[in-house]
């Protein structure tokens, strides 16, 4: 989860936000850090590899929250904050199941649709629990963590549709509706980037997901060593 938190938000910054600002301004007001894009993609690939088998986290080569240089503090510490909120969502989701009485039910007597509805209810309850503690200073970080926690589910399967779990795209949509994400919110770009990375991972070749031209660089890197 930490790797996903780091990769998604650094790629959003370097490959979407900064180029978009440059494009809007008509000049280069932000320098794009190609090295940062490269290392974020490598970390993302490492995260995906853990789904199939465990390999050691090369912390001397890849970003991590334990060993890093002073010039890495900005992205590391922001990723730490996003990661904590993503984990809060996962934990609160399970707490919500208990609070809503789902753990007292005989799952074998429920239909798949009833199970899905209970999970959607647990999502909503957990999101609202977390939002109770939001302040203007922490709002974006909390929202980013919630979105990252849900978007991370995309990378486990080639389909967003679930049999006994809500569709992942529906869960993302539910979150964005609950927090009432504004049209200018970076969360939309973050969600779109997640779908594009998922699209590339499973070779869906979906149209209309390329956000800005420089994003091509990410997918050129992702395509290496296939």
Residue, then its C-alpha position, 0 to 999 in steps of 0.5 A: x500500500x505504501x508503494x502504491x501511495x507513493x507511486x500514484x501521487x508522485x506520478x500524478x504530480x510529475x506527469x499530470x499536474x505539472x505538465x497540465x499547469x505548463x500547458x495552461x500557462x503556455x510556458x514551462x513554469x514547472x520543471x518535469x522531474x523525469x528521474x522521479x517519474x522513472x523511480x516511481x514507475x519502478x516502485x509501482x512495478x515492484x508493488x504489482x510484483x508482490x501480488x504474485x510473489x514476494x521479493x525483497x524491497x531494495x530500499x537502497x534503490x527504491x523509495x521507502x519510508x525508512x531510508x531516504x535522503x533529505x531531498x526525498x523528504x517531500x514525496x516520502x512524508x506526503x506518501x506516509x500521510x496518504x498511506x496512513x489514511x488509506x490504511x485507516x479506510x481499510x481498518x474502518x471498513x472492517x470496523x463498520x461491518x461489525x458496527x452494522x451487525x454484518x458479523x452476526x449474520x450467517x453469510x451462507x444465507x445471503x445472496x451475492x447481491x446482499x453481500x455486495x450491498x453490505x460491503x457498500x454500506x461498510x464503505x460508506x460508513x467507514x468513509x463517513x467515520x474518517x471524514x468526521x475528523x477532517x480539518x481544512x488542513x488535512x482534507x486533501x490528504x484524507x481524501x487522497x488516502x481514501x481514494x488511494x485505498x480504494x484505487x489500490x483494489x484495481x490492480x488485483x484483477x483484470x475486471x472491475x466487476x465483482x461477484x461478492x464485492x462491489x465493482x471497484x469503479x462503483x466504489x470509487x464513484x461512491x467515494x467521490x460523491x460522498x466527499x463531493x469532489x469539485x471539478x478542479x479537485x486533483x482527485x479526478x486526475x488521480x482516479x483517471x491515472x489509476x484507471x490508466x495504470x490498471x489499463x496498461x497492467x492488463x492490456x485493456x487498451x481503453x480509449x480516452x484515458x490519456x490525460x496529457x501528452x507527457x503521460x505517454x512517458x509513464x507508459x513507455x517506461x512501464x512497457x520496458x522489459x515486458 
